[in-house]
Amino acid sequence: MKVLHITPKTNGYEEVELIANRIDEHNSFHAIEINGKKAMTGGFIINDTAQIRKVLDSIPKEEQYEFVKSFKMEPWEKMYPSSEWLNC
């Protein structure tokens, strides 16, 4: 399956072939093929659609990774609410 791949080192997205979403049950890296070479990556794997390409192409290549990373991250406040909140 053709997908877009982005890491801090790729300087923008690149087209790769997704082999598997995980290497194995202990390693959560993706298995991909880049230019005929097999590799594993912890980078972001993104569906290759015209809309996604349009958005990424509107952003300078050197800023694309941080943009994608900001969508992937979940806001984090703290692990658990305070005890006052639980007594509502």
OpenMM code with the backbone's topology and positions (N, CA, C; nanometers):
from openmm import Vec3, app, unit

residues = "MET LYS VAL LEU HIS ILE THR PRO LYS THR ASN GLY TYR GLU GLU VAL GLU LEU ILE ALA ASN ARG ILE ASP GLU HIS ASN SER PHE HIS ALA ILE GLU ILE ASN GLY LYS LYS ALA MET THR GLY GLY PHE ILE ILE ASN ASP THR ALA GLN ILE ARG LYS VAL LEU ASP SER ILE PRO LYS GLU GLU GLN TYR GLU PHE VAL LYS SER PHE LYS MET GLU PRO TRP GLU LYS MET TYR PRO SER SER GLU TRP LEU ASN CYS".split()
positions = [
    Vec3(0.0845, -0.1176, 0.0000),
    Vec3(0.0000, 0.0000, 0.0000),
    Vec3(0.0889, 0.1237, 0.0000),
    Vec3(0.0652, 0.2141, -0.0930),
    Vec3(0.1425, 0.3380, -0.1002),
    Vec3(0.0905, 0.4349, 0.0061),
    Vec3(0.1832, 0.4913, 0.0853),
    Vec3(0.1492, 0.5871, 0.1902),
    Vec3(0.2527, 0.6991, 0.1881),
    Vec3(0.2265, 0.8018, 0.2653),
    Vec3(0.3231, 0.9093, 0.2857),
    Vec3(0.3935, 0.8845, 0.4179),
    Vec3(0.5210, 0.9121, 0.4212),
    Vec3(0.6049, 0.8882, 0.5388),
    Vec3(0.6772, 1.0183, 0.5708),
    Vec3(0.6811, 1.0525, 0.6994),
    Vec3(0.7497, 1.1758, 0.7371),
    Vec3(0.8207, 1.1563, 0.8707),
    Vec3(0.9447, 1.2031, 0.8766),
    Vec3(1.0252, 1.2031, 0.9991),
    Vec3(1.0983, 1.3370, 1.0048),
    Vec3(1.1650, 1.3656, 1.1144),
    Vec3(1.2418, 1.4908, 1.1188),
    Vec3(1.3529, 1.4947, 1.0123),
    Vec3(1.4015, 1.3785, 0.9695),
    Vec3(1.5135, 1.3728, 0.8745),
    Vec3(1.4715, 1.3740, 0.7284),
    Vec3(1.3428, 1.3522, 0.6973),
    Vec3(1.3026, 1.3419, 0.5568),
    Vec3(1.2863, 1.4767, 0.4889),
    Vec3(1.2824, 1.5854, 0.5644),
    Vec3(1.2621, 1.7196, 0.5060),
    Vec3(1.1378, 1.7208, 0.4179),
    Vec3(1.0248, 1.6960, 0.4795),
    Vec3(0.8987, 1.6856, 0.4077),
    Vec3(0.8595, 1.5395, 0.3923),
    Vec3(0.7433, 1.5177, 0.3345),
    Vec3(0.6957, 1.3806, 0.3198),
    Vec3(0.7616, 1.3119, 0.2013),
    Vec3(0.7564, 1.1790, 0.2035),
    Vec3(0.8040, 1.0984, 0.0916),
    Vec3(0.7064, 0.9837, 0.0702),
    Vec3(0.6960, 0.9359, -0.0520),
    Vec3(0.6108, 0.8220, -0.0833),
    Vec3(0.6865, 0.6941, -0.0511),
    Vec3(0.6219, 0.6031, 0.0206),
    Vec3(0.6812, 0.4739, 0.0524),
    Vec3(0.5741, 0.3657, 0.0382),
    Vec3(0.6186, 0.2427, 0.0394),
    Vec3(0.5279, 0.1290, 0.0387),
    Vec3(0.5194, 0.0759, 0.1816),
    Vec3(0.3987, 0.0695, 0.2354),
    Vec3(0.3781, 0.0170, 0.3705),
    Vec3(0.3713, -0.1344, 0.3617),
    Vec3(0.4617, -0.2016, 0.4304),
    Vec3(0.4640, -0.3474, 0.4330),
    Vec3(0.3785, -0.3986, 0.5483),
    Vec3(0.3953, -0.3369, 0.6664),
    Vec3(0.3185, -0.3771, 0.7846),
    Vec3(0.3152, -0.2615, 0.8832),
    Vec3(0.2099, -0.2540, 0.9624),
    Vec3(0.1963, -0.1480, 1.0620),
    Vec3(0.2894, -0.1672, 1.1813),
    Vec3(0.3305, -0.2906, 1.2072),
    Vec3(0.4241, -0.3182, 1.3158),
    Vec3(0.5228, -0.4245, 1.2698),
    Vec3(0.6461, -0.4141, 1.3159),
    Vec3(0.7471, -0.5150, 1.2840),
    Vec3(0.7076, -0.6493, 1.3449),
    Vec3(0.6742, -0.6477, 1.4736),
    Vec3(0.6267, -0.7678, 1.5426),
    Vec3(0.5528, -0.7267, 1.6687),
    Vec3(0.5161, -0.8232, 1.7511),
    Vec3(0.4361, -0.7922, 1.8697),
    Vec3(0.5129, -0.7145, 1.9763),
    Vec3(0.6449, -0.7083, 1.9651),
    Vec3(0.7262, -0.6373, 2.0641),
    Vec3(0.7800, -0.5038, 2.0134),
    Vec3(0.7733, -0.4809, 1.8834),
    Vec3(0.8322, -0.3622, 1.8225),
    Vec3(0.7236, -0.2887, 1.7443),
    Vec3(0.6936, -0.1673, 1.7832),
    Vec3(0.5840, -0.0931, 1.7192),
    Vec3(0.6276, -0.0109, 1.5982),
    Vec3(0.7524, -0.0260, 1.5521),
    Vec3(0.7945, 0.0423, 1.4304),
    Vec3(0.7171, -0.0123, 1.3105),
    Vec3(0.6987, 0.0734, 1.2091),
    Vec3(0.6353, 0.0323, 1.0846),
    Vec3(0.7408, -0.0335, 0.9959),
    Vec3(0.6988, -0.1332, 0.9173),
    Vec3(0.7849, -0.1921, 0.8144),
    Vec3(0.7480, -0.1246, 0.6825),
    Vec3(0.8478, -0.0627, 0.6170),
    Vec3(0.8225, 0.0092, 0.4923),
    Vec3(0.9289, -0.0273, 0.3890),
    Vec3(0.9004, 0.0087, 0.2650),
    Vec3(0.9983, -0.0053, 0.1580),
    Vec3(1.0174, 0.1321, 0.0954),
    Vec3(1.1425, 0.1770, 0.0927),
    Vec3(1.1782, 0.3074, 0.0363),
    Vec3(1.2767, 0.2839, -0.0768),
    Vec3(1.2390, 0.3260, -0.1963),
    Vec3(1.3270, 0.3113, -0.3130),
    Vec3(1.3817, 0.1685, -0.3266),
    Vec3(1.2945, 0.0693, -0.3065),
    Vec3(1.3340, -0.0710, -0.3218),
    Vec3(1.4069, -0.1301, -0.2038),
    Vec3(1.4292, -0.0523, -0.0968),
    Vec3(1.4992, -0.1028, 0.0216),
    Vec3(1.4021, -0.1140, 0.1382),
    Vec3(1.4072, -0.2264, 0.2085),
    Vec3(1.3215, -0.2461, 0.3244),
    Vec3(1.3798, -0.1737, 0.4444),
    Vec3(1.2918, -0.1150, 0.5253),
    Vec3(1.3360, -0.0395, 0.6429),
    Vec3(1.2281, -0.0448, 0.7494),
    Vec3(1.2657, -0.0061, 0.8695),
    Vec3(1.1657, 0.0121, 0.9742),
    Vec3(1.1753, 0.1561, 1.0204),
    Vec3(1.0603, 0.2100, 1.0618),
    Vec3(1.0577, 0.3503, 1.0983),
    Vec3(0.9620, 0.3748, 1.2130),
    Vec3(0.9956, 0.4704, 1.2939),
    Vec3(0.9064, 0.5192, 1.3985),
    Vec3(0.8412, 0.6489, 1.3554),
    Vec3(0.8636, 0.6878, 1.2298),
    Vec3(0.8056, 0.8105, 1.1763),
    Vec3(0.6557, 0.7982, 1.1579),
    Vec3(0.5956, 0.9044, 1.1089),
    Vec3(0.4514, 0.9062, 1.0864),
    Vec3(0.4189, 0.8459, 0.9500),
    Vec3(0.3176, 0.7612, 0.9482),
    Vec3(0.2641, 0.7026, 0.8261),
    Vec3(0.1278, 0.7673, 0.8045),
    Vec3(0.1073, 0.8236, 0.6844),
    Vec3(-0.0128, 0.9025, 0.6571),
    Vec3(-0.0788, 0.8481, 0.5305),
    Vec3(-0.2108, 0.8386, 0.5312),
    Vec3(-0.2824, 0.7997, 0.4095),
    Vec3(-0.2479, 0.8961, 0.2974),
    Vec3(-0.2295, 0.8421, 0.1778),
    Vec3(-0.1944, 0.9231, 0.0619),
    Vec3(-0.3223, 0.9614, -0.0120),
    Vec3(-0.3734, 1.0798, 0.0184),
    Vec3(-0.4927, 1.1301, -0.0501),
    Vec3(-0.4605, 1.2668, -0.1106),
    Vec3(-0.5398, 1.3053, -0.2075),
    Vec3(-0.5195, 1.4357, -0.2722),
    Vec3(-0.5348, 1.5493, -0.1714),
    Vec3(-0.6291, 1.5376, -0.0792),
    Vec3(-0.6513, 1.6429, 0.0198),
    Vec3(-0.5320, 1.6566, 0.1148),
    Vec3(-0.4785, 1.5439, 0.1608),
    Vec3(-0.3636, 1.5491, 0.2522),
    Vec3(-0.2422, 1.6068, 0.1809),
    Vec3(-0.2200, 1.5648, 0.0576),
    Vec3(-0.1070, 1.6201, -0.0186),
    Vec3(-0.1226, 1.7706, -0.0388),
    Vec3(-0.2447, 1.8147, -0.0652),
    Vec3(-0.2689, 1.9572, -0.0864),
    Vec3(-0.2332, 2.0369, 0.0391),
    Vec3(-0.2738, 1.9871, 0.1552),
    Vec3(-0.2420, 2.0549, 0.2813),
    Vec3(-0.0916, 2.0548, 0.3048),
    Vec3(-0.0265, 1.9386, 0.2922),
    Vec3(0.1178, 1.9314, 0.3163),
    Vec3(0.1963, 2.0156, 0.2157),
    Vec3(0.1528, 2.0163, 0.0905),
    Vec3(0.2233, 2.0958, -0.0109),
    Vec3(0.2106, 2.2459, 0.0129),
    Vec3(0.1105, 2.2864, 0.0915),
    Vec3(0.0940, 2.4293, 0.1220),
    Vec3(0.1853, 2.4746, 0.2361),
    Vec3(0.2556, 2.3801, 0.2966),
    Vec3(0.3446, 2.4089, 0.4098),
    Vec3(0.4889, 2.3866, 0.3637),
    Vec3(0.5811, 2.4739, 0.4009),
    Vec3(0.7216, 2.4517, 0.3651),
    Vec3(0.7693, 2.3145, 0.4150),
    Vec3(0.8508, 2.2467, 0.3356),
    Vec3(0.8960, 2.1109, 0.3683),
    Vec3(0.9575, 2.1016, 0.5071),
    Vec3(1.0352, 2.2008, 0.5441),
    Vec3(1.1032, 2.1948, 0.6740),
    Vec3(1.0075, 2.2089, 0.7922),
    Vec3(0.8826, 2.2475, 0.7678),
    Vec3(0.7827, 2.2629, 0.8740),
    Vec3(0.6783, 2.1507, 0.8761),
    Vec3(0.6812, 2.0631, 0.7766),
    Vec3(0.5778, 1.9599, 0.7649),
    Vec3(0.5784, 1.8609, 0.8811),
    Vec3(0.6957, 1.8177, 0.9251),
    Vec3(0.7009, 1.7201, 1.0347),
    Vec3(0.6380, 1.7763, 1.1610),
    Vec3(0.6719, 1.8971, 1.1993),
    Vec3(0.6144, 1.9574, 1.3197),
    Vec3(0.4638, 1.9752, 1.3063),
    Vec3(0.4170, 2.0072, 1.1858),
    Vec3(0.2734, 2.0205, 1.1612),
    Vec3(0.2037, 1.8861, 1.1831),
    Vec3(0.2562, 1.7811, 1.1233),
    Vec3(0.1963, 1.6477, 1.1391),
    Vec3(0.2054, 1.6031, 1.2846),
    Vec3(0.3165, 1.6287, 1.3487),
    Vec3(0.3342, 1.5902, 1.4891),
    Vec3(0.2312, 1.6586, 1.5782),
    Vec3(0.1957, 1.7821, 1.5482),
    Vec3(0.0988, 1.8541, 1.6322),
    Vec3(-0.0404, 1.7914, 1.6225),
    Vec3(-0.0738, 1.7288, 1.5104),
    Vec3(-0.2013, 1.6598, 1.4982),
    Vec3(-0.1996, 1.5259, 1.5706),
    Vec3(-0.0867, 1.4628, 1.5755),
    Vec3(-0.0746, 1.3297, 1.6326),
    Vec3(-0.0730, 1.3309, 1.7848),
    Vec3(-0.0284, 1.4373, 1.8445),
    Vec3(-0.0143, 1.4432, 1.9896),
    Vec3(-0.1484, 1.4714, 2.0562),
    Vec3(-0.1687, 1.4112, 2.1706),
    Vec3(-0.2886, 1.4390, 2.2485),
    Vec3(-0.2530, 1.5411, 2.3561),
    Vec3(-0.3440, 1.6341, 2.3831),
    Vec3(-0.3155, 1.7287, 2.4915),
    Vec3(-0.2955, 1.6516, 2.6222),
    Vec3(-0.2036, 1.6973, 2.7032),
    Vec3(-0.1743, 1.6274, 2.8276),
    Vec3(-0.1727, 1.7277, 2.9421),
    Vec3(-0.2529, 1.7024, 3.0397),
    Vec3(-0.2559, 1.7884, 3.1579),
    Vec3(-0.1892, 1.7157, 3.2728),
    Vec3(-0.2471, 1.6064, 3.3144),
    Vec3(-0.1890, 1.5197, 3.4160),
    Vec3(-0.2568, 1.3848, 3.4061),
    Vec3(-0.2012, 1.2872, 3.4727),
    Vec3(-0.2498, 1.1516, 3.4582),
    Vec3(-0.3906, 1.1334, 3.5145),
    Vec3(-0.4180, 1.1891, 3.6330),
    Vec3(-0.5475, 1.1703, 3.6977),
    Vec3(-0.6011, 1.3044, 3.7481),
    Vec3(-0.7344, 1.3186, 3.7569),
    Vec3(-0.7894, 1.4435, 3.8119),
    Vec3(-0.7630, 1.4511, 3.9616),
    Vec3(-0.7790, 1.5696, 4.0161),
    Vec3(-0.7582, 1.5864, 4.1599),
    Vec3(-0.8691, 1.5159, 4.2380),
    Vec3(-0.8444, 1.4912, 4.3643),
    Vec3(-0.9436, 1.4229, 4.4474),
    Vec3(-1.0699, 1.5078, 4.4645),
    Vec3(-1.0584, 1.6404, 4.4594),
    Vec3(-1.1770, 1.7261, 4.4682),
    Vec3(-1.2720, 1.7003, 4.3506),
    Vec3(-1.2162, 1.6794, 4.2354),
    Vec3(-1.2976, 1.6552, 4.1174),
    Vec3(-1.3757, 1.5236, 4.1317),
    Vec3(-1.3158, 1.4258, 4.1930),
    Vec3(-1.3794, 1.2950, 4.2082),
    Vec3(-1.4956, 1.2997, 4.3079),
    Vec3(-1.4980, 1.3996, 4.3964),
    Vec3(-1.6031, 1.4083, 4.4961),
    Vec3(-1.7242, 1.4885, 4.4505),
    Vec3(-1.7387, 1.5103, 4.3230),
    Vec3(-1.8538, 1.5871, 4.2701),
    Vec3(-1.9846, 1.5129, 4.2909),
] * unit.nanometer
topology = app.Topology()
chain = topology.addChain("A")
for resn in residues:
    res = topology.addResidue(resn, chain)
    for name in ("N", "CA", "C"):
        topology.addAtom(name, app.Element.getBySymbol(name[0]), res)
